[in-house]
Amino acid sequence: MKAVCVTPDRDLEVRDVPEPTAPPEGHVVVDIAACAINHGDHAFLKTRSLRNMPATLLDIWGSSGAGRVIAIGTGVPADYLGRRVAIYRSLSMIHSTQTAGLWSEKAQVHYLSCLILPDSVDARDYSGSLVNVLTAYAFLRQIVEEGHCGIVATAGNASTGRALVELARREGMPVLAIVRSAAARQELADMVAEHVLDSSALDFENRFAALAQQLRATAVFDGVGGGLVTRIVPLLPMNAILYSYGFLAGSEPVSFPTALLNDKNLTLRPFSNFASATVQDPKRLATALTVLGDGIDHPAFLTRTGNSFALDQIAAAMSADGQCKSILMPHQQAQPLN
Ligand SMILES: NC(=O)c1ccc[n+]([C@@H]2O[C@H](COP(=O)([O-])OP(=O)(O)OC[C@H]3O[C@@H](n4cnc5c(N)ncnc54)[C@H](OP(=O)(O)O)[C@@H]3O)[C@@H](O)[C@H]2O)c1
């Protein structure tokens, strides 16, 4: 079968590789329908410090996808067989050394990296979702356990932000979502959010400070960094903790007087789904996948899909950039590119 593999120089190339047929204990083989190219697929490929990450089987790349389970190993609950699943391969790598990447016609992963989808949904719409939904869920579990009463989501209109707003709404936890345009504010308010502020609005700072206090929003889910963090840090309530999980502002620096750390008893911490209690503990991960499967058809959990590419078109797919994610469809023939 064809697969997109990573070379020792951290480039990608299409190779012919053996097809997985007999999954080992705890693993499934999935006939892959679609794979989204997510931020992590780019970042982990080129980040120098991550070059020694454990390789996946056959060096197949790609961490998000969806497809149908066509074989199960011993110990896998029988209800996985024949079902369509959303996959976030990296969950597998904590609990398995037998995981392959997803950018291939068929993939072998641990069943704890698969969320069973309802038959009524299109697998392509979930080809990049699980990483984001699971990250939001793991964050919510952590901050509830830490005793926070409200959240600020800086990347309100990103997939992670949307997922968090909807999951928190289901538990009655208020979220102050920040977006960067009036159009995004309207879109998010229509879809899911009660408290949305547009950071480009003239009165943003005043409204943010008042609402963050009112909602006791001391847990900041920061997917942006940079200038936005510089703007909101002085306005946060006392005892706020800023959890940095994403870097949509790229290398833009953050700047504030360190006296604020004392004045507000402010904490800055990283957050990653890998390190979360939800992902590290197989029992909690299994519970998370079951809970998230119930109601996964909400629009906040869909992958925003862009153009589709065949595996042979991996270079074009990786360089396509935009609001929507490029989708690799392993069973699609290469199409002429516009
Ligand atoms: N640590 C973890 O465990 C973890 C897990 C998943 C994702 N991440 C990281 O989280 C970040 C978000 O990922 P995602 O998949 O949720 O993103 P995404 O769905 O690709 O979000 C893109 C949207 O975010 C908004 N956005 C982009 N740049 C922005 C900026 N500078 N300020 C505010 N909003 C901005 C834009 O919406 P508008 O065009 O409407 O403004 C854009 O459409 C990435 O850095 C990703 O690597 C980390």
The ligand as an SDF file (V2000), in Angstrom:
LIG
                    3D

 48 52  0  0  0  0  0  0  0  0999 V2000
   -0.7240   21.5690   23.3440 N   0  0  0  0  0  0  0  0  0  0  0  0
   -1.6490   20.7820   22.8070 C   0  0  0  0  0  0  0  0  0  0  0  0
   -1.9540   19.7160   23.3620 O   0  0  0  0  0  0  0  0  0  0  0  0
   -2.3140   21.2170   21.5430 C   0  0  0  0  0  0  0  0  0  0  0  0
   -3.3410   20.4490   20.9890 C   0  0  0  0  0  0  0  0  0  0  0  0
   -3.9990   20.9170   19.8500 C   0  0  0  0  0  0  0  0  0  0  0  0
   -3.5970   22.1230   19.2640 C   0  0  0  0  0  0  0  0  0  0  0  0
   -2.5400   22.8020   19.7930 N   0  0  0  0  0  0  0  0  0  0  0  0
   -2.1160   24.0940   19.2390 C   0  0  0  0  0  0  0  0  0  0  0  0
   -3.1960   24.9940   19.4430 O   0  0  0  0  0  0  0  0  0  0  0  0
   -3.1670   26.0000   18.4590 C   0  0  0  0  0  0  0  0  0  0  0  0
   -4.5600   26.0790   17.8210 C   0  0  0  0  0  0  0  0  0  0  0  0
   -4.8080   24.8770   17.1030 O   0  0  0  0  0  0  0  0  0  0  0  0
   -6.2330   24.6490   16.4080 P   0  0  0  0  0  0  0  0  0  0  0  0
   -6.1290   23.3890   15.6130 O   0  0  0  0  0  0  0  0  0  0  0  0
   -7.2860   24.8000   17.4210 O   0  0  0  0  0  0  0  0  0  0  0  0
   -6.2750   25.8790   15.4210 O   0  0  0  0  0  0  0  0  0  0  0  0
   -7.1790   26.0680   14.1170 P   0  0  0  0  0  0  0  0  0  0  0  0
   -8.4410   25.3140   14.2250 O   0  0  0  0  0  0  0  0  0  0  0  0
   -6.3320   25.8560   12.9170 O   0  0  0  0  0  0  0  0  0  0  0  0
   -7.5260   27.6050   14.2970 O   0  0  0  0  0  0  0  0  0  0  0  0
   -7.3010   28.5050   13.3400 C   0  0  0  0  0  0  0  0  0  0  0  0
   -8.2050   29.7110   13.6830 C   0  0  0  0  0  0  0  0  0  0  0  0
   -7.7200   30.3650   14.8370 O   0  0  0  0  0  0  0  0  0  0  0  0
   -7.8560   31.7370   14.6630 C   0  0  0  0  0  0  0  0  0  0  0  0
   -6.5340   32.3600   14.7520 N   0  0  0  0  0  0  0  0  0  0  0  0
   -5.4680   32.1760   13.9860 C   0  0  0  0  0  0  0  0  0  0  0  0
   -4.4520   32.9720   14.3500 N   0  0  0  0  0  0  0  0  0  0  0  0
   -4.9160   33.6660   15.3780 C   0  0  0  0  0  0  0  0  0  0  0  0
   -4.3350   34.6620   16.1690 C   0  0  0  0  0  0  0  0  0  0  0  0
   -3.0850   35.0900   15.9730 N   0  0  0  0  0  0  0  0  0  0  0  0
   -5.0960   35.1820   17.1460 N   0  0  0  0  0  0  0  0  0  0  0  0
   -6.3530   34.7620   17.3550 C   0  0  0  0  0  0  0  0  0  0  0  0
   -6.9620   33.7990   16.6150 N   0  0  0  0  0  0  0  0  0  0  0  0
   -6.2320   33.2720   15.6420 C   0  0  0  0  0  0  0  0  0  0  0  0
   -8.3780   31.9850   13.2620 C   0  0  0  0  0  0  0  0  0  0  0  0
   -9.7530   32.2420   13.2970 O   0  0  0  0  0  0  0  0  0  0  0  0
  -10.2610   33.6080   12.6240 P   0  0  0  0  0  0  0  0  0  0  0  0
   -9.7320   33.6120   11.2230 O   0  0  0  0  0  0  0  0  0  0  0  0
  -11.7490   33.5160   12.7290 O   0  0  0  0  0  0  0  0  0  0  0  0
   -9.6900   34.7240   13.4190 O   0  0  0  0  0  0  0  0  0  0  0  0
   -8.1270   30.6850   12.5560 C   0  0  0  0  0  0  0  0  0  0  0  0
   -9.1040   30.3760   11.6010 O   0  0  0  0  0  0  0  0  0  0  0  0
   -2.0550   25.6250   17.4870 C   0  0  0  0  0  0  0  0  0  0  0  0
   -0.8880   26.3540   17.8710 O   0  0  0  0  0  0  0  0  0  0  0  0
   -1.8500   24.1350   17.7460 C   0  0  0  0  0  0  0  0  0  0  0  0
   -0.5400   23.7130   17.4350 O   0  0  0  0  0  0  0  0  0  0  0  0
   -1.9120   22.3850   20.9130 C   0  0  0  0  0  0  0  0  0  0  0  0
  1  2  1  0
  2  3  2  0
  2  4  1  0
  4  5  1  0
  4 48  2  0
  5  6  2  0
  6  7  1  0
  7  8  2  0
  8  9  1  0
  8 48  1  0
  9 10  1  0
  9 46  1  0
 10 11  1  0
 11 12  1  0
 11 44  1  0
 12 13  1  0
 13 14  1  0
 14 15  2  0
 14 16  1  0
 14 17  1  0
 17 18  1  0
 18 19  2  0
 18 20  1  0
 18 21  1  0
 21 22  1  0
 22 23  1  0
 23 24  1  0
 23 42  1  0
 24 25  1  0
 25 26  1  0
 25 36  1  0
 26 27  1  0
 26 35  1  0
 27 28  2  0
 28 29  1  0
 29 30  1  0
 29 35  2  0
 30 31  1  0
 30 32  2  0
 32 33  1  0
 33 34  2  0
 34 35  1  0
 36 37  1  0
 36 42  1  0
 37 38  1  0
 38 39  2  0
 38 40  1  0
 38 41  1  0
 42 43  1  0
 44 45  1  0
 44 46  1  0
 46 47  1  0
M  CHG  2   8   1  16  -1
M  END
$$$$
